[in-house]
Amino acid sequence: MTSDMAFECLFVTRDSGLFRIVDPILRNLSIATNVCLSSSKAMSELDRGTTDLIVIDWDNEDSSGLLENIWQQPTRRKPTIVAISRSNARIQGAHVCLTKPVTSEAGEKSFKSAYSRMLVDYRQHARHAVMQPVVAAYEDGHIATMVVTDISVRGVGLSTKDVAVGDVFSFRLRLPGARREILVCARVLWTREYGRAGCEFIRIPPVDFVILHDWLSAKVRIKRPVKAGSE
């Protein structure tokens, strides 16, 4: 996202007329747009990892190759993909398809659908810094001290060298500003040699999950759409 927390879009097209129709719709949704004229340039931009939405003009050269490359990338989180084509046929791999010629009404409907998906995806994947030491209790009974570096609705990042992939442990965590500690049970998904690890949540008591959800919701600050009802 940009510094003012607007979503970022990569628009791959050589059609200035199409851009003139779509750009106001994106601006009304508070989506910042960067235009690429070629698929190769688009892949270079995507490597920066800040793109939330990619709009592909299917008339552009190698559009199908671009779409295939996006899905082959190893990153877990993919941008929302909108394909604009002259055909009514469903384009495999695109989340939203829009048929040319694009009207303002059809464009608004399609991009509102894309925006809703982006919002859900962002809330699921957004991680927020915590930097809180915790004492983790493993299933076999031994304990270890580690630091929770960040947290999302799905899991936590850790700073520790005392874990291995597959380890399961529980710990209590005090989220900054939360009314009390929450109890989580997590499983290690990956580790790095420099002492970082990523975990998924296995179990959180319902009351504690509400505290986590409310805390994360308060941290998500997304620039609001101009038009009411767009979210």
Backbone as a ProteinNet text record, in pm:
[ID]
protein_1_A
[PRIMARY]
MTSDMAFECLFVTRDSGLFRIVDPILRNLSIATNVCLSSSKAMSELDRGTTDLIVIDWDNEDSSGLLENIWQQPTRRKPTIVAISRSNARIQGAHVCLTKPVTSEAGEKSFKSAYSRMLVDYRQHARHAVMQPVVAAYEDGHIATMVVTDISVRGVGLSTKDVAVGDVFSFRLRLPGARREILVCARVLWTREYGRAGCEFIRIPPVDFVILHDWLSAKVRIKRPVKAGSE
[TERTIARY]
82.5	0	86.3	31.1	101.4	103.1	178.4	194.2	63.3	-33.7	-162.5	-261.4	-209.6	-287.7	-393.2	-362.8	-447.2	-394.8	-485.5	-441.8	-364	-273.3	-192.6	-232.9	-250.8	-290.8	-184.5	-161.2	-76.7	-168.7	-176.8	-267.1	-182.8	-196.3	-115.5	-197.7	-170.3	-246.1	-169.8	-199.2	-151.4	-268.3	-386.9	-509.6	-543.1	-514.5	-539.4	-688.6	-772.4	-916.2	-968.1	-916.9	-955.4	-910.1	-789.8	-739.6	-827.6	-873.1	-956.2	-1088.2	-1139	-1262.8	-1237.8	-1131.4	-1107.1	-1043.4	-955.4	-881.9	-972.9	-1078.6	-1165.6	-1234.8	-1266.8	-1330.6	-1234.1	-1108.7	-1008.1	-982.1	-977.4	-954.6	-1069	-1193.1	-1307.6	-1304.4	-1229.7	-1211.6	-1083.7	-1020.6	-895.5	-786.6	-777.7	-675.4	-575	-449.6	-343.5	-299.4	-288.4	-264.2	-129.4	-58.1	65.8	44.8	69	44.8	172.2	159.1	268.1	223.3	313.1	278.8	306.6	387.5	423.9	416.8	399.5	393.6	527.7	637.4	770.1	795.7	756.8	771.4	681.8	562.9	470.1	530.4	597.6	657.7	766.8	841.7	944.3	880.8	769.1	699	641.4	588.5	528.9	632.3	756.7	863.1	886	839.5	853.3	763.9	657.2	571.8	471.3	444.2	350.4	218.2	200.8	80.3	-34.7	-148.9	-268.6	-362.6	-360.5	-451.1	-374.6	-395	-338.5	-452	-459.8	-561.5	-490.9	-533.4	-467.2	-558.8	-512.5	-580.7	-544.6	-643.3	-616.3	-570.7	-584.1	-534.6	-385.4	-326.9	-182.6	-106.1	9.4	92.4	132.2	120	161.7	86.4	-40.3	-119.7	-138.5	-159.7	-176.2	-47.6	66.6	194.8	214.3	171.7	180.2	96.4	-26.5	-115.5	-56.4	0.2	62.2	181	262	378.5	338.5	228.7	182.4	151.2	81.1	41.7	158.5	264.7	382.3	476.7	454.1	540.6	526.3	636.6	632	564.2	540	478.5	339.9	309	181.9	64.3	83.8	-24.5	-16.4	-123.8	-130.6	-216.8	-186.3	-273.6	-407	-509.3	-636.2	-617.8	-670.9	-648.1	-779.1	-782.6	-896.1	-848.9	-917.5	-884.5	-993.6	-951.8	-1046.5	-1027.3	-1134.1	-1122.6	-1240	-1219.7	-1328.7	-1424.8	-1381.1	-1462.2	-1539.1	-1654.5	-1731.9	-1683.1	-1586.5	-1539.2	-1466.1	-1482.1	-1413	-1263.5	-1183.5	-1037.9	-983.7	-929.7	-878.8	-765.1	-778.1	-674.2	-707.5	-807.1	-850.2	-963.7	-956.9	-1062	-1188.5	-1169.7	-1282	-1256	-1358.7	-1347	-1442.8	-1396.2	-1473	-1465.8	-1581.7	-1588.6	-1583.9	-1504.8	-1499.8	-1620.7	-1668	-1623.2	-1671.3	-1585.7	-1614.5	-1696.4	-1809.6	-1890.8	-1861.2	-1894.5	-1871.9	-1950.8	-2074.6	-2160	-2102.4	-2063.9	-2007.3	-1872.3	-1793.2	-1663.5	-1675.9	-1768	-1786.4	-1828.3	-1919.3	-1965.9	-1851.1	-1772.8	-1662.7	-1553.9	-1518.4	-1409	-1452.8	-1581.6	-1629.1	-1614.1	-1642.4	-1624	-1476.7	-1388.1	-1244.7	-1199.6	-1252.1	-1215.1	-1252.5	-1372.5	-1416.6	-1322	-1277.6	-1184.3	-1050.1	-1002.2	-876.2	-882.2	-996.2	-1011.4	-1005	-1076.8	-1074.6	-934.1	-869.1	-735	-635.4	-646.7	-554.9	-571.7	-696.1	-721.4	-673.2	-676.5	-630.7	-479.5	-410.2	-265.3	-186.1	-251.2	-178.3	-117.3	12	80.6	116.3	104.7	128.7	235.9	328.3	440.6	392.3	454.6	419	544	647.9	773.5	749.3	686.6	657	721.9	800.9	856.7	745.5	754.2	656.2	729.9	662.8	714.4	626.3	684.7	608.4	620.3	505.8	502.5	478.8	575.7	566.4	477.6	440.3	353	419.5	552.7	622.8	651.8	609.9	623	735	835.2	944.2	902	971.3	935.7	1054.9	1024.6	1129.4	1081.1	1175.5	1142.9	1171.3	1078.8	1093	1022.9	1040.4	979.3	881.1	757.8	659.2	685.6	726.1	763.1	644.2	551.1	433.1	320.4	199.7	82.2	-19.8	-93.9	-204.8	-320.8	-428.5	-543.9	-514.1	-408.8	-377.7	-259.4	-169.1	-51.4	40.2	162.3	258.6	395.6	477.6	619.1	696.9	804.7	882.9	1029.1	1094.2	1239.6	1291.8	1350.7	1399.1	1479.3	1573.1	1646.4	1613.2	1512.4	1481	1358.6	1324.1	1206.7	1243.4	1161.3	1176.9	1039.8	1040.8	916	834.7	707.5	620.1	602.3	689.7	674.5	539.6	478.3	351	369.5	325	337.2	227.9	209.8	110.7	181.3	125.5	179.5	71.3	92.7	4.3	71.6	-7.7	46.2	-35.9	33.8	-32.3	-18.3	-126.8	-126	-125.7	-42.2	-36.7	-174.5	-217.9	-345.9	-463.9	-447	-558.1	-591.7	-716.2	-761.9	-704	-657.9	-593.2	-514.8	-441.1	-363.8	-456.1	-404.2	-475.1	-389.7	-457	-388.9	-397.8	-283	-283.2	-202.9	-243.7	-167.8	-125.7	3.3	54.9	145.1	157	245.8	345.9	473.3	577.2	566.6	557.1	548.3	682.4	765	895.7	991.9	1120.5	1225.3	1333.9	1413.2	1527.1	1651.7	1767.3	1891.9	1922.2	1872.4	1903.4	1807.1	1733.9	1655	1514.3	1454.9	1314.6	1232.5	1105.9	1014.9	874.6	796.3	656.9	566.1	457	366	222.1	145.2	1	-69.1	-182.9	-262.7	-334.2	-329.7	-405.6	-533.3	-519	-633.4	-621.2	-732	-743.3	-882	-892.2	-1024.8	-1111.2	-1241.3	-1329.6	-1322.4	-1319.2	-1313.6	-1182.8	-1073.9	-945	-937.1	-1003.7	-1004.8	-1078.4	-1183.4	-1254.7	-1161.8	-1083	-987.2	-886.4	-833.5	-737.6	-801.1	-919.2	-988	-1011.9	-1059	-1085.4	-955.6	-848.8	-719.7	-668.5	-676.1	-631.1	-717	-847.9	-937.4	-903.3	-864.9	-828.2	-698.4	-614.8	-486.9	-498.1	-604	-619.3	-674	-590	-630.9	-618.1	-731.5	-733.7	-806.5	-748.4	-810.8	-949.4	-1049.6	-1187.1	-1219.2	-1305.5	-1350.2	-1424.2	-1416.9	-1486.2	-1636.8	-1682.1	-1824.7	-1872.1	-1980.3	-2039	-2085.1	-2067.5	-2111.8	-2010.5	-1893.9	-1793.8	-1728.3	-1725.6	-1665.8	-1772.2
-120.1	0	125.6	234.3	362	419.1	528.6	587	634.9	671.3	714.9	600	474.9	353.8	335.1	377.8	344.7	216.4	136.6	18.9	61.7	-25.7	3.3	-89.7	-30.2	-104	-92.7	-201.7	-203.5	-228.5	-131.1	-137.3	-162.6	-281.9	-320.4	-298	-189.5	-156	-55.9	-59.3	42.6	128	100.1	163.2	285.2	404.2	525.8	547	504.5	518.7	432.8	311.2	222.9	281.2	335.1	395.5	513	594.9	710.7	668.7	550.7	502.5	441.5	362.6	286.8	371	462.6	537.8	614.6	683.7	752	655.6	536.6	436.5	395.1	372.9	334.9	448.1	569.7	684	699.9	674	682.6	575.4	468.2	363.4	384.2	501	534.5	432.5	393.6	300.2	377.8	375.4	443.9	357	416.8	339.5	371.7	265.4	275.1	202.3	268.5	209.7	147.1	23.7	-44.1	-71.2	-49.3	-71.6	-214.2	-289.1	-423.7	-521.2	-649.4	-753.4	-770.9	-756.1	-772.3	-664.2	-542	-433.4	-457	-511.8	-540.2	-640.8	-744.3	-842.9	-781	-686.8	-617	-537.7	-472.5	-395.3	-486.8	-601.4	-694.2	-750.5	-758.7	-809.9	-721.7	-596.2	-507.4	-551.2	-625.6	-683.8	-591	-473.9	-380.1	-369.7	-450.4	-440.8	-519.3	-451.7	-516.3	-561.4	-489.3	-515.9	-505.1	-600.4	-588.1	-599	-499.5	-495.2	-524.4	-629.7	-673.5	-651.6	-568.6	-552.1	-674.6	-760.5	-888.6	-872.2	-750.4	-723.9	-695.8	-675.8	-653.4	-781	-763	-877.4	-958.6	-1090.7	-1185.9	-1166.8	-1128.5	-1115.3	-1249.1	-1354.5	-1487.1	-1531.7	-1497.3	-1530	-1455.9	-1330.3	-1252	-1315.3	-1353.8	-1415.1	-1545.8	-1623.1	-1749.4	-1724.2	-1623.7	-1591.9	-1547.2	-1472.1	-1425.5	-1544.2	-1642.4	-1757.8	-1850.9	-1840.9	-1924.6	-1864.9	-1740	-1676.7	-1745.1	-1759.5	-1834.1	-1761.8	-1631.8	-1557.6	-1612.3	-1622.3	-1680.9	-1590	-1460.9	-1367.1	-1317.9	-1334	-1288.8	-1163.6	-1074.5	-959	-1002.3	-923.4	-945.6	-912.6	-998	-983.2	-956.1	-845.7	-812.7	-819.9	-899.7	-912.4	-844.6	-760.2	-689.9	-742.6	-802.6	-872.8	-839.9	-860.3	-843.2	-961.7	-1071.6	-1193.4	-1203.1	-1268.4	-1294.1	-1418.2	-1489.1	-1613.9	-1587.8	-1679.9	-1671.2	-1691.2	-1605.4	-1614.9	-1683.7	-1803.5	-1882.3	-1809	-1795.2	-1728.7	-1586.1	-1526.2	-1390.1	-1398.1	-1314.3	-1312.6	-1243.4	-1140.9	-1064.9	-1044.9	-1067	-1045.8	-936.1	-850.4	-735.9	-736.3	-716.6	-726.4	-588.9	-579.2	-456.5	-451.8	-332.4	-201.7	-180.6	-124.1	-105.5	21.1	7.8	123.6	160.2	281.7	325.1	239.1	205.2	125.2	-14.8	-81.2	-215.6	-212.3	-109	-96.5	-78.2	6.6	29.7	-98.5	-172.3	-297.4	-397.5	-413.7	-510.9	-471.2	-342.8	-301	-292.4	-273.7	-284.7	-428.1	-523.1	-663.8	-692.3	-639.9	-658.5	-592.3	-473.2	-400.8	-481.1	-540.5	-619.8	-736.8	-799.9	-910.9	-862.4	-749.2	-692.9	-662.2	-610.3	-572.2	-694.2	-799.8	-923.4	-981.9	-984.4	-1040.5	-962.1	-828.9	-746.1	-771.8	-780.9	-801.8	-938.3	-1037.6	-1170.8	-1179.9	-1104.2	-1118.3	-1007.6	-895.2	-783.6	-824.2	-797.4	-826.7	-696	-697.7	-577.6	-606.3	-513.3	-530.5	-539.4	-628.3	-647.3	-636.6	-717.7	-719.2	-740.7	-854.8	-889.6	-1022.7	-1028.8	-1157.1	-1246.3	-1375.5	-1470.6	-1595.1	-1671	-1800.8	-1907.5	-1986.3	-2086.4	-2222.6	-2291.4	-2425.6	-2526.3	-2617.6	-2717.5	-2833.8	-2917.1	-3030.6	-3131.9	-3141.6	-3238.4	-3183.4	-3057.2	-3001.5	-2903	-2900.3	-2805.3	-2665.6	-2565.8	-2427.2	-2355.1	-2245.3	-2164.5	-2021.1	-1928.7	-1786.8	-1743.3	-1670.3	-1619.5	-1485.1	-1416.5	-1285.2	-1292.6	-1251	-1238.6	-1105.5	-1112.2	-990.2	-924.4	-1007.2	-953	-1054.6	-1007.1	-1092.7	-1056.6	-1158.4	-1138	-1222.6	-1224.4	-1304.4	-1452.9	-1487.2	-1627.7	-1682.2	-1595	-1646	-1537.9	-1578.9	-1485.8	-1508.2	-1404.9	-1415.6	-1417.5	-1493.7	-1507.6	-1474.2	-1429.4	-1415.9	-1518.7	-1627.3	-1736.5	-1834.1	-1904.2	-2010.3	-2146.3	-2148.5	-2270.9	-2343.6	-2323.8	-2391.1	-2462.5	-2560.4	-2633.5	-2642.3	-2659.8	-2672.5	-2789.5	-2762.5	-2864.8	-2855.6	-2780.7	-2764.5	-2701.8	-2749.8	-2694.5	-2650.5	-2529.6	-2478.5	-2375	-2343.5	-2243.7	-2133.7	-2014	-1903.6	-1798.9	-1717.4	-1604.3	-1477	-1394.9	-1274.1	-1153	-1048.8	-921.5	-829.9	-808.6	-715.6	-573.1	-484.6	-347.7	-281.3	-238.7	-171.1	-262.4	-394.7	-488.5	-498.4	-536.5	-535.4	-649.1	-757.3	-866.2	-952.4	-1047.6	-1138.4	-1231.5	-1281.2	-1384.9	-1511.3	-1625.8	-1755	-1810.1	-1847.1	-1902.8	-2032.2	-2121.3	-2241.9	-2232.1	-2248.8	-2224.3	-2338.3	-2350.5	-2449.4	-2377.9	-2415.5	-2353	-2402.1	-2305.8	-2337.6	-2325.7	-2229.6	-2210.3	-2146.5	-2167.3	-2105.3	-2051.1	-1958.3	-1903.6	-1913.2	-1923.1	-1939	-1820.7	-1702.2	-1583.7	-1564.6	-1669.9	-1665.5	-1613.8	-1630.7	-1592.2	-1716.4	-1712	-1823.4	-1768.6	-1844.3	-1809	-1921.1	-1885.4	-1985	-1959.6	-2066.3	-2055.2	-2085.5	-2020.8	-2050.6	-2184.3	-2266.3	-2391	-2374.3	-2303.3	-2291.2	-2161.6	-2088.4	-1969.9	-1974.2	-1962	-1959.5	-1850.5	-1875.2	-1778.2	-1636.5	-1623.1	-1490.1	-1420.7	-1496.8	-1438.7	-1403.7	-1484.1	-1452.4	-1321.4	-1293.8	-1166.9	-1050.4	-1066.2	-962	-939.8	-1049.8	-1039	-972.6	-1016	-960.1	-810.7	-769.8	-627.5	-547.3	-604.3	-534.3	-516.2	-620.8	-611.3	-514.4	-516.1	-425.8	-280.2	-252.4	-114.9	-71.8	-169.5	-138.4	-118.9	-171.9	-164.1	-27.1	54.3	188.6	198.4	186.4	189.7	315.1	383	503.9	469.9	543	510.4	544.8	463.3	498	631.2	701.3	827.9	807.3	703.7	678.3	589.1	631	550.9	419	312.4	181.8	104.2	164.6	94.9	-15.9	-8.1	-111.6	-212.6
0	0	0	-46.5	-46.1	94.4	112.5	245.6	304.6	219.2	272.3	278.3	269.7	285.1	177.1	56.2	-58.5	-120.9	-176.3	-249.7	-373.9	-419.4	-537.8	-652.4	-770.6	-889.7	-997.6	-1067.4	-1186.2	-1305.3	-1395.7	-1510.6	-1634.8	-1693.7	-1808.9	-1935.6	-2007	-2126.9	-2213.1	-2343.5	-2436.1	-2487.3	-2437.1	-2485.4	-2397.9	-2449.2	-2370.8	-2347.5	-2442.3	-2425.4	-2311.5	-2301.7	-2191.7	-2058.5	-2056.1	-1933	-1888.6	-1984.3	-1948.9	-1885	-1919.4	-1859.7	-1721.8	-1712	-1589.7	-1478.8	-1513.5	-1411.5	-1314.7	-1361.3	-1264.4	-1168.8	-1216.7	-1130.1	-1020	-1056.8	-957.8	-859.5	-906.9	-817.2	-719	-764	-673.8	-565.9	-591.1	-491	-410	-429	-360.3	-390.4	-517.5	-563.3	-648.3	-607.3	-681.1	-798.6	-917.5	-1039.2	-1102.1	-1140.2	-1214.3	-1346.6	-1459.5	-1591.1	-1645.6	-1697.4	-1767.1	-1909.9	-2005.8	-2145.6	-2190.6	-2116.3	-2158	-2041.3	-2075	-1973.2	-1903	-1978.6	-1918.3	-1813	-1843.6	-1746.9	-1625.7	-1649.7	-1539.5	-1441.9	-1492.7	-1404	-1317.8	-1374.2	-1296.4	-1183.3	-1211.3	-1108.8	-1001.3	-1043.4	-947.7	-851.1	-895.3	-809.1	-686.6	-692.4	-575.9	-462	-494.4	-391.2	-327.9	-387.8	-325.8	-401.8	-506.3	-589.3	-526.6	-508.8	-455	-566.2	-679.4	-790.2	-920.6	-1011.8	-1145.6	-1246.4	-1333.4	-1438.8	-1570.3	-1638.1	-1761	-1880.4	-1972.6	-2101	-2184.7	-2211	-2276.1	-2420.5	-2476.8	-2611.9	-2613.8	-2496.3	-2489.6	-2525.9	-2581.7	-2619.3	-2496.6	-2506.5	-2402.8	-2271.1	-2278.7	-2156.7	-2086.9	-2166.9	-2106.8	-2037.9	-2096.6	-2034.3	-1903.2	-1898	-1774.4	-1665.5	-1699.2	-1600.9	-1548.4	-1638.2	-1597	-1505.4	-1537.7	-1453.5	-1314.2	-1304.4	-1173.1	-1083.4	-1138.5	-1056.4	-1028	-1105.5	-1080.8	-977.7	-939.8	-841.9	-705.7	-631.2	-505.3	-390.1	-403.9	-294	-263.8	-135.2	-94.2	-128.7	-112.1	-138.2	-282	-357.2	-495.1	-504.5	-600.7	-619.6	-677.7	-653.1	-720.7	-868.3	-956.1	-1099.2	-1171.8	-1247.2	-1332.8	-1477.5	-1559.5	-1701.8	-1784	-1877.6	-1964.9	-2106.8	-2161.3	-2288.9	-2380.3	-2510.1	-2605.9	-2602.9	-2544.2	-2539.9	-2409.4	-2413.3	-2292.7	-2219.1	-2277.5	-2218.7	-2086.9	-1993.8	-1865	-1885.8	-1825.1	-1836.7	-1712	-1733.3	-1622.3	-1552.4	-1421.1	-1343.5	-1305.6	-1370.8	-1336.5	-1233.6	-1132.7	-1030.9	-1081.2	-1163.3	-1219.8	-1368.1	-1450.6	-1595.2	-1638.4	-1726.5	-1774.7	-1926.5	-1991.7	-2137	-2201.7	-2309.5	-2389.6	-2483	-2519.4	-2468.2	-2325.2	-2243.9	-2101.6	-2082.2	-2014.8	-1978.3	-1833.3	-1795.9	-1658.1	-1560.5	-1596.8	-1507.7	-1486.7	-1597.5	-1586.5	-1514.9	-1544	-1479.6	-1329.6	-1286.7	-1143.4	-1072.8	-1133.1	-1071.9	-1058	-1164.2	-1161.8	-1063.6	-1060.9	-972.9	-827.1	-801.4	-663.2	-613.9	-702.5	-667.1	-639.8	-723.6	-703.6	-573.1	-544.8	-423.6	-298.7	-300.3	-185.2	-160.6	-268.5	-254.1	-200.4	-249.3	-202.1	-53.1	-10.2	129.8	221	182.5	260.1	262.6	147.6	136.4	220.8	217.6	295.5	445.3	489.1	631.8	677.5	588.2	624	630	546.4	535	605.7	636	695.8	830.2	845.3	970.8	1040.8	1172.5	1251.7	1356.6	1369	1461	1605	1680.6	1821.6	1909.3	1881.2	1957.2	2106.4	2138.2	2276.8	2311.7	2420.9	2464.9	2522.3	2495.2	2548.2	2594.9	2681	2725.7	2662.7	2572.7	2499.1	2565.8	2579.8	2636.9	2524.9	2505	2400.2	2444.6	2348.1	2377.4	2469.8	2462.3	2548.2	2686.7	2713.3	2847.2	2866	2776.9	2798.2	2751.6	2803.1	2773.2	2711.8	2639.9	2577.1	2567.6	2579.4	2564.8	2421.6	2363.1	2227.1	2217.8	2106.3	2086.9	1969.6	1994.6	1886.7	1817.6	1690.8	1617.9	1549.1	1499.3	1431.4	1438.6	1407.4	1420.5	1313.5	1269.3	1176.1	1224.9	1149.7	1188.7	1174.2	1100.3	1075.6	1153	1197.9	1265.9	1315.9	1356.6	1414.2	1353.4	1359.5	1328.3	1458.2	1461.6	1583.8	1559.6	1666.1	1668	1767.6	1717.4	1801.5	1716.3	1779.4	1711.1	1771	1858.6	1932.7	1879.3	1751.5	1696.6	1567.1	1530.7	1405.1	1338.7	1208.1	1135	1190.7	1220.2	1276.4	1425.9	1495.7	1640.6	1672.3	1780.5	1827.9	1972.3	2003.4	2139.7	2165	2292.4	2334.6	2411.7	2405.9	2485.5	2505.6	2606.6	2633.4	2582.2	2517.6	2454.2	2493.8	2536.2	2567.4	2447.5	2374	2261.9	2315.4	2261.4	2312.3	2312.8	2432.6	2445.3	2465.4	2453.2	2473.2	2621.3	2649.2	2787.9	2871.6	2803.5	2875.8	2778.2	2831.3	2748.4	2669.9	2557.4	2483.9	2483.7	2476.9	2473.4	2331.8	2275	2139.6	2136.8	2046.9	2017.6	1872	1844.8	1710.1	1664.7	1532.1	1470.7	1380.6	1385.7	1304.6	1159.8	1067.1	924.8	854.4	895.8	833	931.4	905.7	986.9	894.5	946.6	874.1	962.3	898.1	972.6	1063.2	1026.4	1106	1224.2	1260.7	1382.8	1368.2	1251.5	1230.5	1201.6	1239.2	1213.6	1191.7	1115.9	1092.1	1137.8	1205.1	1261.7	1219	1210.9	1189.7	1321.2	1342.3	1460.6	1442.1	1545	1546.3	1627.7	1738.4	1830.1	1909.8	1919.5	2004.3	2068.7	2199.6	2261.5	2199.1	2182.9	2115.4	2172.2	2303.9	2364	2328	2328.3	2293.5	2144.8	2060.6	1918.2	1892.5	1968.7	1955.7	1989.7	2096.6	2134.9	2022.8	1966.3	1856.3	1735.3	1698.5	1581.1	1598.5	1715.9	1740.6	1737.1	1790.4	1791.8	1650.6	1569.3	1431.2	1350.8	1373.2	1300.2	1328.3	1453	1488.6	1421.3	1383.1	1320.5	1169.7	1109.1	963.7	927	863.1	822.5	671	604.2	458.9	413.4	316.4	264.2	211	256	222.2	77.6	14.4	-121	-121.7	-234.8	-247.7	-247	-317.2	-330.3	-218.9	-152.5	-46.1	-103.1	-22.7	-65.4	-145.5	-172.9	-252.8	-175.1	-43.2	40.4	75
[MASK]
+++++++++++++++++++++++++++++++++++++++++++++++++++++++++++++++++++++++++++++++++++++++++++++++++++++++++++++++++++++++++++++++++++++++++++++++++++++++++++++++++++++++++++++++++++++++++++++++++++++++++++++++++++++++++++++++++++++++

